[in-house]
Amino acid sequence: MTASQRLHSAALATAVLTMTLALASCTSSPAENPDSEAAGSAAPAERLTVTVSRTLPHDTSSFTQGLEISDGTLIESTGRNGSSHIRVSDLDTGRELRQVDLSDDYFGEGTTVAGDLLWQITWRDGVAFARDRQTLAEQRRVSYDGEGWGICDTADTGLVMSDGSSTLTFRDPVTFEATSTTDVTLDGEPLENLNELECAEDGSVYANVWQTFDIARIDPKTGTVTALIDAEPLWDAMSAGERSGADVLNGIAQIPGTDHFLVTGKLWPTMYEVEFTSPK
């Protein structure tokens, strides 16, 4: 190779290297690309509040743990040892149709209808009662690990159960066996104290957040909170005397075929029919 040929080869190699470096500088890795990071993160949860459509009386002796509407009736389960029960009443009139008390050994928690069964769970007793949907007669009992707080039934994934943590457990609606879990996050952080649950017709799971006035709307497939609903206006609507005997917000049930929900609390004198709306 002549000297001129060597110079020509060196110049060509330098040009190729320069072009390669230029192309590399124009292409960032996914980790360096801010658009890629934004696409991989969940959008912030929508912030909503409650708009009251009507009010209904609520038994101030009911330490409400679960609330559900089925076949035109309102089903409510209550807690505390010695006063735990499950009650079915007419949704329109409030007239009690039937009630079954738990023995003093059990602290009742949430309840839900799944087919012909009505499931009722307990707090720290590790026992779930499978009842006849119509009569409330006990059919069998099953055991589970951990605490029981809230429960609801979805059309796709079966039962969903909370235990006061940020984890939801999915269960078989017949055997009650756990099938999977999902961790619930609000704006990327775990959301603890998930309590009473409602499986809504749009596929979302709504959860009361214990010791707050918040209701979380959760995508059960991802565990992401898509909306956080501030229900404190319901507390503010009560008189000072009514608030003095009331406990925390707890109890949520969708009115079938509508976007309205019944919401109440433990020992509250009132149950509210509400819509979830944007703050004014």
C-alpha positions in Angstrom: 0.0 0.0 0.0 1.4 3.4 -1.0 1.6 6.3 1.4 -1.3 8.0 -0.4 -3.4 4.9 0.0 -2.6 4.7 3.7 -3.7 8.3 4.1 -6.9 7.7 2.2 -7.8 4.6 4.4 -7.1 6.5 7.6 -9.4 9.4 6.5 -12.1 7.0 5.6 -11.9 5.2 9.0 -12.1 8.6 10.8 -15.2 9.6 8.8 -17.0 6.3 9.6 -16.2 6.7 13.3 -17.4 10.3 13.4 -20.7 9.3 11.8 -21.2 6.4 14.2 -20.7 8.6 17.2 -23.1 11.2 15.8 -25.8 8.6 15.3 -25.3 7.2 18.8 -25.6 10.7 20.4 -29.0 11.1 18.7 -30.4 7.9 20.1 -30.9 7.6 23.9 -31.5 4.4 25.8 -35.0 3.8 27.2 -33.7 4.5 30.7 -32.5 8.0 29.5 -35.6 8.8 27.5 -38.0 10.9 29.7 -40.9 10.0 27.3 -40.2 6.3 27.9 -40.2 6.8 31.7 -43.5 8.7 31.5 -45.1 6.0 29.4 -44.1 3.3 31.9 -45.6 5.0 35.0 -49.2 5.2 36.0 -51.1 8.4 35.7 -51.8 10.2 39.0 -55.1 9.1 40.5 -58.1 11.3 39.8 -59.4 13.3 42.8 -63.2 13.2 43.3 -65.7 14.1 45.9 -69.3 13.1 46.7 -72.6 14.7 45.7 -75.6 13.6 47.8 -78.8 12.5 46.0 -80.8 11.5 49.1 -80.5 10.4 52.7 -81.8 7.3 54.4 -81.9 6.4 58.1 -79.2 4.1 59.4 -79.3 2.0 62.7 -76.9 3.8 65.0 -76.2 0.5 66.8 -74.8 -1.1 63.6 -71.0 -1.2 63.6 -71.0 -1.5 59.8 -68.5 -3.8 58.2 -70.1 -4.8 54.9 -72.8 -3.3 52.7 -74.3 -4.8 49.5 -77.4 -4.5 47.4 -78.8 -7.6 45.8 -82.3 -8.4 44.3 -83.8 -5.2 45.7 -82.6 -5.8 49.2 -79.9 -4.2 51.3 -77.5 -6.6 53.0 -75.5 -5.3 56.0 -73.0 -7.1 58.1 -71.8 -5.7 61.4 -68.9 -6.3 63.8 -67.9 -6.5 67.5 -68.0 -9.5 69.7 -71.5 -10.0 71.1 -73.2 -7.7 68.5 -72.1 -9.1 65.1 -74.9 -9.9 62.8 -76.0 -10.0 59.2 -79.3 -8.3 58.2 -81.4 -8.1 55.1 -83.8 -5.3 54.6 -86.0 -3.9 51.9 -84.0 -1.3 49.9 -86.9 1.1 49.4 -88.7 0.9 52.8 -85.9 -0.1 55.1 -88.1 -2.9 56.6 -86.1 -5.7 58.1 -86.7 -9.0 56.3 -84.4 -11.3 58.3 -81.4 -11.2 60.5 -78.9 -13.8 61.8 -76.6 -13.2 64.7 -73.1 -14.5 65.1 -72.1 -16.1 68.4 -70.2 -14.0 70.8 -67.0 -15.8 69.8 -66.9 -14.1 66.4 -66.2 -10.5 65.3 -68.0 -10.1 62.0 -66.6 -8.3 59.1 -67.5 -7.9 55.4 -70.1 -9.8 53.3 -70.9 -10.4 49.7 -73.2 -12.4 47.4 -71.6 -14.9 45.0 -74.2 -16.8 43.1 -76.4 -18.7 45.5 -74.0 -18.1 48.4 -73.6 -15.2 50.7 -70.1 -15.1 52.2 -69.5 -13.5 55.6 -66.0 -13.1 56.9 -64.6 -12.5 60.4 -61.8 -10.2 61.7 -59.2 -12.3 63.5 -61.1 -15.6 63.8 -59.9 -16.9 60.4 -63.4 -18.2 59.6 -65.7 -17.5 56.7 -69.4 -18.5 56.7 -71.0 -19.7 53.5 -74.7 -18.9 53.8 -77.8 -19.5 51.7 -78.4 -16.3 49.8 -82.2 -16.4 50.5 -82.5 -17.6 54.0 -79.1 -16.7 55.5 -78.9 -20.3 56.9 -75.3 -21.4 57.4 -74.2 -24.1 54.9 -70.6 -24.5 55.9 -67.5 -22.8 57.3 -64.1 -22.5 55.8 -60.8 -21.4 57.4 -58.3 -18.8 56.0 -55.0 -17.3 57.1 -54.7 -13.7 58.3 -57.3 -11.1 59.1 -60.6 -10.5 57.2 -61.8 -6.9 56.6 -63.8 -6.5 53.4 -65.0 -8.7 50.6 -66.8 -8.4 47.3 -67.4 -10.6 44.2 -66.3 -9.7 40.6 -67.7 -11.1 37.4 -64.2 -12.1 36.1 -61.9 -12.9 39.0 -64.2 -14.2 41.7 -64.0 -13.0 45.3 -61.8 -10.1 46.3 -60.8 -9.8 50.0 -58.9 -7.2 52.0 -57.1 -7.7 55.3 -56.3 -4.1 56.3 -53.0 -4.0 54.4 -52.3 -2.8 50.9 -52.9 -6.3 49.5 -56.0 -7.6 47.9 -56.5 -11.4 47.8 -58.5 -13.1 45.1 -60.5 -16.2 46.1 -62.5 -18.9 44.5 -66.2 -18.0 45.0 -67.2 -21.7 45.8 -64.2 -23.1 47.7 -62.9 -19.8 49.1 -59.3 -20.9 48.3 -56.9 -18.0 47.6 -55.9 -17.9 43.9 -53.8 -14.8 43.6 -53.0 -11.4 45.2 -52.3 -7.9 44.0 -50.7 -4.9 45.7 -52.6 -1.7 45.7 -50.7 1.6 45.0 -51.7 5.2 45.0 -49.5 7.4 42.9 -46.8 4.8 43.0 -46.9 4.2 46.8 -48.6 1.3 48.7 -52.1 2.2 50.0 -52.6 0.6 53.4 -55.7 0.0 55.5 -58.0 -1.2 52.7 -61.3 -2.1 54.4 -64.8 -2.6 53.1 -64.9 -3.4 49.4 -67.4 -3.0 46.6 -67.0 -4.7 43.2 -68.6 -2.3 40.8 -70.3 -3.0 37.5 -67.5 -1.2 35.5 -64.9 -3.7 36.8 -63.4 -1.4 39.4 -63.1 -2.3 43.1 -64.0 0.5 45.5 -62.4 0.4 49.0 -63.0 2.4 52.1 -59.6 3.4 53.6 -59.8 2.8 57.3 -59.6 5.8 59.7 -60.0 8.2 56.8 -62.9 9.7 54.7 -61.3 8.3 51.5 -62.7 5.8 49.1 -60.3 4.4 46.6 -61.3 3.2 43.1 -58.9 0.4 42.2 -58.1 -1.4 38.9 -58.0 -5.0 40.3 -55.9 -6.1 37.3 -53.0 -3.8 38.2 -53.7 -2.7 41.8 -53.5 0.9 40.7 -55.8 3.4 42.4 -57.4 5.3 39.5 -59.4 7.7 41.7 -59.4 8.8 45.3 -62.8 10.0 46.5 -63.1 12.5 49.4 -66.3 11.6 51.4 -65.6 14.0 54.3 -68.6 16.2 53.2 -70.9 13.4 54.5 -69.3 13.8 58.0 -69.7 17.5 57.8 -73.4 17.2 57.0 -74.1 15.6 60.4 -74.7 17.6 63.5 -72.2 17.7 66.3 -74.5 15.4 68.3 -74.7 12.9 65.5 -70.9 12.9 65.0 -70.3 12.4 68.8 -71.7 8.9 68.6 -70.4 8.0 65.2 -67.3 6.1 64.2 -65.3 5.9 61.0 -66.7 5.9 57.4 -67.3 2.3 56.3 -69.8 0.7 54.0 -70.2 1.2 50.3 -72.6 -0.5 47.8 -73.4 0.3 44.2 -77.0 0.7 43.3 -77.4 -1.8 40.4 -77.7 -0.3 37.0 -76.7 3.2 38.1 -73.6 5.2 38.9 -74.9 5.9 42.4 -73.7 4.3 45.6 -74.9 4.0 49.1 -72.3 5.1 51.7 -72.4 5.1 55.5 -70.2 4.6 58.5 -70.0 2.6 61.7 -72.7 3.8 64.1 -73.8 6.5 61.7 -77.4 7.8 61.9 -77.6 8.3 58.2 -76.9 6.4 55.0 -76.2 8.5 51.9 -77.0 7.9 48.2 -74.2 9.6 46.4 -72.5 10.2 43.0 -68.8 10.5 42.7 -68.1 13.9 41.1 -65.3 16.3 40.4 -64.8 19.0 43.1 -66.3 22.4 42.3 
